[in-house]
Amino acid sequence: MPNPNSMAGNLLNAAIYSFLGIAIFFAAFVIIDKITPYHLWKEIVVEKNLALAILLGAMSLGMCIIIAASVH
Protein backbone atom coordinates (compact mmCIF):
# COMPACT_ATOMS: atom_id res chain seq x y z
CA MET A 1 0.00 0.00 0.00
CA PRO A 2 1.45 3.40 -0.97
CA ASN A 3 2.43 5.82 1.73
CA PRO A 4 -0.05 8.76 1.78
CA ASN A 5 2.69 11.22 2.74
CA SER A 6 4.87 10.26 -0.19
CA MET A 7 1.84 10.38 -2.50
CA ALA A 8 1.03 13.91 -1.36
CA GLY A 9 4.67 14.88 -1.78
CA ASN A 10 4.72 13.41 -5.28
CA LEU A 11 1.56 15.32 -6.22
CA LEU A 12 3.03 18.53 -4.85
CA ASN A 13 6.26 18.00 -6.80
CA ALA A 14 4.29 17.27 -9.98
CA ALA A 15 2.24 20.45 -9.50
CA ILE A 16 5.34 22.57 -8.88
CA TYR A 17 7.20 21.20 -11.91
CA SER A 18 4.10 21.57 -14.10
CA PHE A 19 3.69 25.20 -13.08
CA LEU A 20 7.41 25.82 -13.61
CA GLY A 21 7.31 24.30 -17.09
CA ILE A 22 4.23 26.29 -18.10
CA ALA A 23 5.77 29.52 -16.77
CA ILE A 24 9.01 28.92 -18.69
CA PHE A 25 7.08 28.10 -21.87
CA PHE A 26 4.93 31.24 -21.52
CA ALA A 27 8.04 33.39 -20.98
CA ALA A 28 9.72 31.85 -24.05
CA PHE A 29 6.60 32.47 -26.16
CA VAL A 30 6.46 36.12 -25.07
CA ILE A 31 10.15 36.56 -25.92
CA ILE A 32 9.63 35.02 -29.36
CA ASP A 33 6.60 37.26 -29.91
CA LYS A 34 8.64 40.34 -28.97
CA ILE A 35 11.63 39.58 -31.21
CA THR A 36 9.57 38.91 -34.33
CA PRO A 37 8.83 41.96 -36.49
CA TYR A 38 5.06 41.32 -36.41
CA HIS A 39 2.44 40.37 -33.84
CA LEU A 40 2.17 36.57 -33.95
CA TRP A 41 -1.42 36.27 -32.73
CA LYS A 42 -2.70 38.86 -35.22
CA GLU A 43 -0.74 37.27 -38.05
CA ILE A 44 -2.13 33.80 -37.32
CA VAL A 45 -5.73 34.64 -36.39
CA VAL A 46 -6.55 37.73 -38.45
CA GLU A 47 -4.31 37.22 -41.48
CA LYS A 48 -4.85 33.40 -41.44
CA ASN A 49 -1.13 32.70 -41.96
CA LEU A 50 -1.13 28.88 -41.93
CA ALA A 51 2.61 28.56 -42.54
CA LEU A 52 3.38 30.71 -39.51
CA ALA A 53 0.91 28.72 -37.41
CA ILE A 54 2.59 25.44 -38.36
CA LEU A 55 6.05 26.88 -37.71
CA LEU A 56 4.99 28.27 -34.33
CA GLY A 57 3.40 24.94 -33.41
CA ALA A 58 6.61 23.09 -34.24
CA MET A 59 8.66 25.61 -32.25
CA SER A 60 6.27 25.23 -29.32
CA LEU A 61 6.60 21.45 -29.34
CA GLY A 62 10.36 21.77 -29.48
CA MET A 63 10.44 24.20 -26.58
CA CYS A 64 8.13 21.96 -24.55
CA ILE A 65 10.36 18.92 -25.11
CA ILE A 66 13.45 20.90 -24.05
CA ILE A 67 11.70 22.33 -20.98
CA ALA A 68 10.35 18.90 -19.97
CA ALA A 69 13.81 17.36 -20.29
CA SER A 70 15.47 20.12 -18.29
CA VAL A 71 12.86 20.14 -15.52
CA HIS A 72 12.80 16.36 -15.26
DSSP file (Angstrom, degrees, kcal/mol; ACC not computed):
  #  RESIDUE AA STRUCTURE BP1 BP2  ACC     N-H-->O    O-->H-N    N-H-->O    O-->H-N    TCO  KAPPA ALPHA  PHI   PSI    X-CA   Y-CA   Z-CA
    1    1 A M              0   0    0      0, 0.0     2,-0.0     0, 0.0     0, 0.0   0.000 360.0 360.0 360.0 131.4    0.0    0.0    0.0
    2    2 A P        -     0   0    0      0, 0.0     3,-0.0     0, 0.0     0, 0.0  -0.311 360.0-109.1 -67.7 147.8    1.4    3.4   -1.0
    3    3 A N     >  -     0   0    0      1,-0.1     4,-2.1     2,-0.0     5,-0.2  -0.636  20.0-145.5 -75.6 123.9    2.4    5.8    1.7
    4    4 A P  H  > S+     0   0    0      0, 0.0     4,-2.3     0, 0.0     5,-0.2   0.845  98.0  54.6 -61.7 -32.8   -0.1    8.8    1.8
    5    5 A N  H  > S+     0   0    0      2,-0.2     4,-2.2     1,-0.2     5,-0.1   0.913 109.9  44.9 -67.8 -41.2    2.7   11.2    2.7
    6    6 A S  H  > S+     0   0    0      2,-0.2     4,-2.5     1,-0.2    -1,-0.2   0.855 111.8  53.7 -71.1 -31.4    4.9   10.3   -0.2
    7    7 A M  H  X S+     0   0    0     -4,-2.1     4,-2.3     2,-0.2    -2,-0.2   0.917 110.2  46.5 -66.7 -41.8    1.8   10.4   -2.5
    8    8 A A  H  X S+     0   0    0     -4,-2.3     4,-2.3     2,-0.2    -2,-0.2   0.897 112.8  50.2 -65.7 -39.5    1.0   13.9   -1.4
    9    9 A G  H  X S+     0   0    0     -4,-2.2     4,-2.6     2,-0.2    -2,-0.2   0.897 110.0  50.2 -64.3 -40.1    4.7   14.9   -1.8
   10   10 A N  H  X S+     0   0    0     -4,-2.5     4,-2.5     2,-0.2    -2,-0.2   0.901 111.0  48.9 -65.4 -40.2    4.7   13.4   -5.3
   11   11 A L  H  X S+     0   0    0     -4,-2.3     4,-2.4     2,-0.2    -2,-0.2   0.899 111.5  49.7 -65.2 -40.2    1.6   15.3   -6.2
   12   12 A L  H  X S+     0   0    0     -4,-2.3     4,-2.5     2,-0.2    -2,-0.2   0.926 111.6  48.3 -64.2 -44.6    3.0   18.5   -4.8
   13   13 A N  H  X S+     0   0    0     -4,-2.6     4,-2.7     1,-0.2     5,-0.2   0.915 111.4  50.4 -61.8 -42.4    6.3   18.0   -6.8
   14   14 A A  H  X S+     0   0    0     -4,-2.5     4,-2.2     1,-0.2    -1,-0.2   0.908 111.5  48.4 -62.1 -41.8    4.3   17.3  -10.0
   15   15 A A  H  X S+     0   0    0     -4,-2.4     4,-2.4     2,-0.2    -2,-0.2   0.907 112.7  48.1 -65.5 -41.5    2.2   20.5   -9.5
   16   16 A I  H  X S+     0   0    0     -4,-2.5     4,-2.5     1,-0.2    -2,-0.2   0.940 114.2  45.1 -65.0 -47.1    5.3   22.6   -8.9
   17   17 A Y  H  X S+     0   0    0     -4,-2.7     4,-2.4     2,-0.2    -1,-0.2   0.856 112.4  52.3 -67.4 -34.0    7.2   21.2  -11.9
   18   18 A S  H  X S+     0   0    0     -4,-2.2     4,-2.4    -5,-0.2    -1,-0.2   0.939 111.7  45.6 -64.6 -46.5    4.1   21.6  -14.1
   19   19 A F  H  X S+     0   0    0     -4,-2.4     4,-2.5     1,-0.2    -2,-0.2   0.909 112.9  51.2 -62.5 -41.7    3.7   25.2  -13.1
   20   20 A L  H  X S+     0   0    0     -4,-2.5     4,-2.4     1,-0.2    -2,-0.2   0.919 111.0  47.8 -62.5 -44.1    7.4   25.8  -13.6
   21   21 A G  H  X S+     0   0    0     -4,-2.4     4,-2.4     2,-0.2    -1,-0.2   0.905 112.8  47.9 -63.5 -42.4    7.3   24.3  -17.1
   22   22 A I  H  X S+     0   0    0     -4,-2.4     4,-2.6     2,-0.2    -2,-0.2   0.897 111.9  50.3 -65.8 -40.2    4.2   26.3  -18.1
   23   23 A A  H  X S+     0   0    0     -4,-2.5     4,-2.4     2,-0.2    -2,-0.2   0.913 111.8  47.3 -65.0 -42.3    5.8   29.5  -16.8
   24   24 A I  H  X S+     0   0    0     -4,-2.4     4,-2.4     2,-0.2    -2,-0.2   0.915 113.0  49.2 -65.1 -42.1    9.0   28.9  -18.7
   25   25 A F  H  X S+     0   0    0     -4,-2.4     4,-2.4     2,-0.2    -2,-0.2   0.922 111.2  49.2 -63.1 -43.8    7.1   28.1  -21.9
   26   26 A F  H  X S+     0   0    0     -4,-2.6     4,-2.3     1,-0.2    -2,-0.2   0.915 111.5  49.3 -62.0 -43.2    4.9   31.2  -21.5
   27   27 A A  H  X S+     0   0    0     -4,-2.4     4,-2.2     1,-0.2    -1,-0.2   0.906 111.3  49.4 -63.0 -41.4    8.0   33.4  -21.0
   28   28 A A  H  X S+     0   0    0     -4,-2.4     4,-2.5     2,-0.2    -2,-0.2   0.898 110.4  50.7 -65.0 -39.8    9.7   31.9  -24.1
   29   29 A F  H  X S+     0   0    0     -4,-2.4     4,-2.5     2,-0.2    -2,-0.2   0.908 110.0  49.6 -64.6 -41.6    6.6   32.5  -26.2
   30   30 A V  H  X S+     0   0    0     -4,-2.3     4,-2.1     2,-0.2    -1,-0.2   0.904 111.0  50.0 -63.9 -40.7    6.5   36.1  -25.1
   31   31 A I  H  X S+     0   0    0     -4,-2.2     4,-2.0     2,-0.2    -2,-0.2   0.928 111.4  48.0 -63.8 -44.3   10.1   36.6  -25.9
   32   32 A I  H  X S+     0   0    0     -4,-2.5     4,-1.2     1,-0.2    -2,-0.2   0.903 111.2  51.4 -62.7 -39.9    9.6   35.0  -29.4
   33   33 A D  H  < S+     0   0    0     -4,-2.5    -1,-0.2     1,-0.2    -2,-0.2   0.869 111.1  48.5 -64.3 -35.9    6.6   37.3  -29.9
   34   34 A K  H  < S+     0   0    0     -4,-2.1    -1,-0.2     1,-0.2    -2,-0.2   0.841 110.5  49.2 -73.9 -33.5    8.6   40.3  -29.0
   35   35 A I  H  < S+     0   0    0     -4,-2.0    -1,-0.2    -5,-0.1    -2,-0.2   0.650  92.7  88.8 -86.0 -12.7   11.6   39.6  -31.2
   36   36 A T  S  < S-     0   0    0     -4,-1.2     4,-0.1    -5,-0.2     0, 0.0  -0.572  83.5-125.8 -80.3 150.0    9.6   38.9  -34.3
   37   37 A P  S    S+     0   0    0      0, 0.0     2,-0.3     0, 0.0    -1,-0.1   0.514  89.9  44.3 -75.6  -1.8    8.8   42.0  -36.5
   38   38 A Y  S    S-     0   0    0     -5,-0.1     2,-0.7     0, 0.0    -2,-0.1  -0.896  96.1 -92.7-136.3 165.2    5.1   41.3  -36.4
   39   39 A H     >  -     0   0    0     -2,-0.3     4,-2.4     1,-0.2     5,-0.2  -0.712  33.2-153.5 -82.4 116.1    2.4   40.4  -33.8
   40   40 A L  H  > S+     0   0    0     -2,-0.7     4,-2.4     1,-0.2     5,-0.2   0.906  90.0  49.5 -59.9 -47.1    2.2   36.6  -34.0
   41   41 A W  H  > S+     0   0    0      1,-0.2     4,-2.9     2,-0.2     5,-0.5   0.920 113.7  45.9 -62.4 -43.8   -1.4   36.3  -32.7
   42   42 A K  H  >>S+     0   0    0      1,-0.2     5,-1.8     2,-0.2     4,-1.4   0.910 112.6  51.3 -63.7 -41.9   -2.7   38.9  -35.2
   43   43 A E  H  <5S+     0   0    0     -4,-2.4     6,-1.6     3,-0.2    -1,-0.2   0.872 117.5  38.3 -64.6 -37.4   -0.7   37.3  -38.1
   44   44 A I  H  <5S+     0   0    0     -4,-2.4     4,-0.3     4,-0.2    -2,-0.2   0.933 127.2  30.8 -79.6 -47.3   -2.1   33.8  -37.3
   45   45 A V  H  <5S+     0   0    0     -4,-2.9    -3,-0.2    -5,-0.2    -2,-0.2   0.942 130.2  29.3 -81.8 -49.7   -5.7   34.6  -36.4
   46   46 A V  T  <5S+     0   0    0     -4,-1.4    -3,-0.2    -5,-0.5    -4,-0.1   0.944 129.5  36.3 -79.8 -48.9   -6.6   37.7  -38.4
   47   47 A E  S   <S-     0   0    0     -5,-1.8    -1,-0.2     2,-0.1     3,-0.2   0.571  98.2-135.0 -82.9  -8.8   -4.3   37.2  -41.5
   48   48 A K        +     0   0    0     -6,-0.3     2,-1.3    -4,-0.3    -4,-0.2   0.902  32.6 178.9  56.4  46.3   -4.8   33.4  -41.4
   49   49 A N     >  +     0   0    0     -6,-1.6     4,-1.8     1,-0.2    -1,-0.2  -0.672   7.0 178.8 -82.8  94.9   -1.1   32.7  -42.0
   50   50 A L  H  > S+     0   0    0     -2,-1.3     4,-2.5     1,-0.2     5,-0.2   0.866  76.7  55.8 -67.7 -38.8   -1.1   28.9  -41.9
   51   51 A A  H  > S+     0   0    0      1,-0.2     4,-2.4     2,-0.2    -1,-0.2   0.913 109.2  46.9 -61.9 -42.4    2.6   28.6  -42.5
   52   52 A L  H  > S+     0   0    0      2,-0.2     4,-2.8     1,-0.2    -1,-0.2   0.886 110.6  53.2 -66.5 -38.1    3.4   30.7  -39.5
   53   53 A A  H  X S+     0   0    0     -4,-1.8     4,-2.2     2,-0.2    -2,-0.2   0.912 111.0  45.9 -63.3 -42.5    0.9   28.7  -37.4
   54   54 A I  H  X S+     0   0    0     -4,-2.5     4,-2.3     2,-0.2    -2,-0.2   0.921 114.1  48.6 -66.2 -43.8    2.6   25.4  -38.4
   55   55 A L  H  X S+     0   0    0     -4,-2.4     4,-2.4     1,-0.2    -2,-0.2   0.918 112.6  47.7 -61.9 -44.5    6.1   26.9  -37.7
   56   56 A L  H  X S+     0   0    0     -4,-2.8     4,-2.4     2,-0.2    -1,-0.2   0.873 110.5  52.5 -66.1 -37.1    5.0   28.3  -34.3
   57   57 A G  H  X S+     0   0    0     -4,-2.2     4,-2.3    -5,-0.2    -1,-0.2   0.911 110.5  47.3 -63.7 -42.2    3.4   24.9  -33.4
   58   58 A A  H  X S+     0   0    0     -4,-2.3     4,-2.2     2,-0.2    -2,-0.2   0.900 112.6  49.2 -65.5 -41.1    6.6   23.1  -34.2
   59   59 A M  H  X S+     0   0    0     -4,-2.4     4,-2.6     2,-0.2    -2,-0.2   0.895 110.1  52.0 -64.1 -39.0    8.7   25.6  -32.3
   60   60 A S  H  X S+     0   0    0     -4,-2.4     4,-2.6     2,-0.2    -2,-0.2   0.920 109.5  48.3 -63.8 -44.6    6.3   25.2  -29.3
   61   61 A L  H  X S+     0   0    0     -4,-2.3     4,-2.3     2,-0.2    -1,-0.2   0.916 112.1  50.0 -61.7 -42.3    6.6   21.5  -29.3
   62   62 A G  H  X S+     0   0    0     -4,-2.2     4,-2.2     2,-0.2    -2,-0.2   0.922 111.5  47.5 -62.1 -44.5   10.4   21.8  -29.5
   63   63 A M  H  X S+     0   0    0     -4,-2.6     4,-2.8     1,-0.2    -2,-0.2   0.903 111.0  52.2 -63.2 -40.3   10.4   24.2  -26.6
   64   64 A C  H  X S+     0   0    0     -4,-2.6     4,-2.7     2,-0.2    -2,-0.2   0.891 109.1  49.4 -64.6 -39.6    8.1   22.0  -24.6
   65   65 A I  H  X S+     0   0    0     -4,-2.3     4,-2.2     2,-0.2    -1,-0.2   0.918 113.5  46.6 -65.2 -42.7   10.4   18.9  -25.1
   66   66 A I  H  X S+     0   0    0     -4,-2.2     4,-2.2     2,-0.2    -2,-0.2   0.925 114.2  47.2 -65.4 -44.1   13.4   20.9  -24.1
   67   67 A I  H  X S+     0   0    0     -4,-2.8     4,-2.5     1,-0.2     5,-0.3   0.918 112.0  50.2 -63.4 -43.9   11.7   22.3  -21.0
   68   68 A A  H  X S+     0   0    0     -4,-2.7     4,-1.9     1,-0.2    -1,-0.2   0.898 112.0  48.0 -62.5 -39.9   10.4   18.9  -20.0
   69   69 A A  H  < S+     0   0    0     -4,-2.2    -1,-0.2    -5,-0.2    -2,-0.2   0.881 114.3  45.8 -68.4 -37.4   13.8   17.4  -20.3
   70   70 A S  H  < S+     0   0    0     -4,-2.2    -2,-0.2     1,-0.2    -1,-0.2   0.852 115.5  45.2 -75.6 -33.1   15.5   20.1  -18.3
   71   71 A V  H  <        0   0    0     -4,-2.5    -2,-0.2     1,-0.2    -1,-0.2   0.837 360.0 360.0 -77.0 -32.8   12.9   20.1  -15.5
   72   72 A H     <        0   0    0     -4,-1.9    -1,-0.2    -5,-0.3    -2,-0.2   0.507 360.0 360.0 -68.4 360.0   12.8   16.4  -15.3
